[in-house]
Amino acid sequence: MAHIGSFGPLVFMVSHDGVLTFNEIEETVNTRWASHNPINDAVISEFLGPGQEEKTFKMFFSAALGVDPAESLESLRKSARAGEHFPIVLGGVPLGEYDWYIDNVGSVSTSFRPLDGKAQWSEVTVTVKEYY
């Protein structure tokens, strides 16, 4: 089994039992600014400091690849609703200096099993932010 990394309850791995990976990581670095509006003068911008870094990545949960889409999605929902925060570890190295919390989880499921209606696969978009 190739253990690629982890984010809380999700273990990114590739093995004969299943595949759970991510792709298309989009990173955003934010800053904080204030604008002051003096009378009869131009706006004055003031740098307040760094903002939270944000990362968005896509995951593909597939029953055909040994991953229960409903169970994996529910695990992400529970973590988000509980306000949990975890390090993101890739290749044994933490991603960034701080933990990350789930800011947003979106999913699309379009293929369902005919007998019980369970999703056969889900494409999930996860947005995480730095937790200070």
SEMISE-24171 format. One record per residue (C-alpha): residue in three letters; x, y, z. Coordinates in steps of 0.001 Angstrom, whole numbers, padded with zeros to 6 digits, always signed. Example, Ala and Ser with C-alpha at 12.3 -4.5 7.8 and 13.67 -1.06 7.14 Angstrom:
ALA+012300-004500+007800 SER+013670-001060+007140 
END
This chain:
MET+000000+000000+000000 ALA+001280+003453-000875 HIS+000343+005896+001875 ILE+000417+009305+000171 GLY-000734+011443+003078 SER-003665+012329+005301 PHE-006090+014994+006397 GLY-007787+014010+009643 PRO-009998+010993+009002 LEU-009035+010817+005327 VAL-005983+008780+004463 PHE-004769+009401+000930 MET-003605+006054-000385 VAL-003245+003773-003359 SER-003418+000027-002806 HIS-005022-003124-004160 ASP-007875-002520-001667 GLY-008696+001007-002749 VAL-007693+004360-004162 LEU-008312+007620-002328 THR-006381+010562-003728 PHE-006896+014212-004587 ASN-006085+016437-007540 GLU-006222+020017-008770 ILE-005018+021785-005643 GLU-005711+025501-005906 GLU-003945+027742-003395 THR-004927+031253-002384 VAL-002864+033580-000209 ASN-004895+036399+001306 THR-003874+039649+002970 ARG-005786+042063+005191 TRP-006065+045739+004304 ALA-008037+048700+005628 SER-009064+051753+003632 HIS-009181+055188+005222 ASN-011155+057922+003471 PRO-009834+061357+004445 ILE-011932+064319+003316 ASN-010687+065948+000077 ASP-007831+063481-000298 ALA-007120+060136-001900 VAL-007961+056888-000139 ILE-005181+055698+002151 SER-004570+051948+002251 GLU-003134+050358+005378 PHE-001698+046844+005491 LEU-003045+045053+008564 GLY-001236+041757+008131 PRO-001470+038374+006491 GLY-004817+036685+006002 GLN-005631+033009+006060 GLU-004225+030785+003382 GLU-006820+028744+001572 LYS-006557+025536-000436 THR-009183+023905-002628 PHE-008794+020390-003937 LYS-010935+017807-005663 MET-011408+014213-004639 PHE-013067+011303-006403 PHE-014765+008755-004152 SER-015580+005607-006133 ALA-017067+002319-004971 ALA-015296+000690-007937 LEU-011993+001866-006444 GLY-012788+000473-002974 VAL-014049+003692-001360 ASP-017618+004130-000090 PRO-018668+007531-001484 ALA-021425+008136+001095 GLU-019223+007160+004034 SER-016281+009290+002880 LEU-018492+012308+002204 GLU-020208+011944+005585 SER-016797+011847+007290 LEU-015925+015207+005688 ARG-019320+016678+006651 LYS-018931+015594+010287 SER-015457+017110+010511 ALA-016686+020377+008967 ARG-019744+020655+011222 ALA-017741+019809+014342 GLY-015181+022510+013573 GLU-012348+020015+013657 HIS-008900+020971+012443 PHE-006076+018731+011344 PRO-002674+018944+009704 ILE-002510+018068+006025 VAL+000364+015634+005614 LEU+001758+014793+002180 GLY+004682+012422+001811 GLY+005236+012513+005566 VAL+005632+016310+005586 PRO+003002+018703+007017 LEU+001602+021139+004451 GLY+002177+024569+005946 GLU+002915+025571+009500 TYR-000604+025266+010934 ASP-003562+022909+011023 TRP-006390+023302+008502 TYR-010158+023326+008938 ILE-012828+022545+006360 ASP-014515+025715+005184 ASN-016609+024174+002430 VAL-017531+020763+001021 GLY-019362+020431-002280 SER-020204+017202-004062 VAL-021669+015896-007288 SER-023007+012343-007564 THR-024583+011289-010826 SER-024257+007518-010897 PHE-026392+005438-008519 ARG-026841+001707-007962 PRO-030225+000570-009263 LEU-031075-001744-006339 ASP-030505+000518-003341 GLY-029944+003997-004796 LYS-026490+004425-003222 ALA-024016+006601-005075 GLN-021458+004652-007060 TRP-019137+007639-007141 SER-018949+011235-005968 GLU-016722+014062-007100 VAL-016038+016228-004076 THR-014546+019717-003836 VAL-013048+020581-000446 THR-011923+024041+000648 VAL-009717+024263+003730 LYS-008338+027289+005557 GLU-005458+027738+007965 TYR-006322+027347+011629 TYR-004259+029604+013897 
END
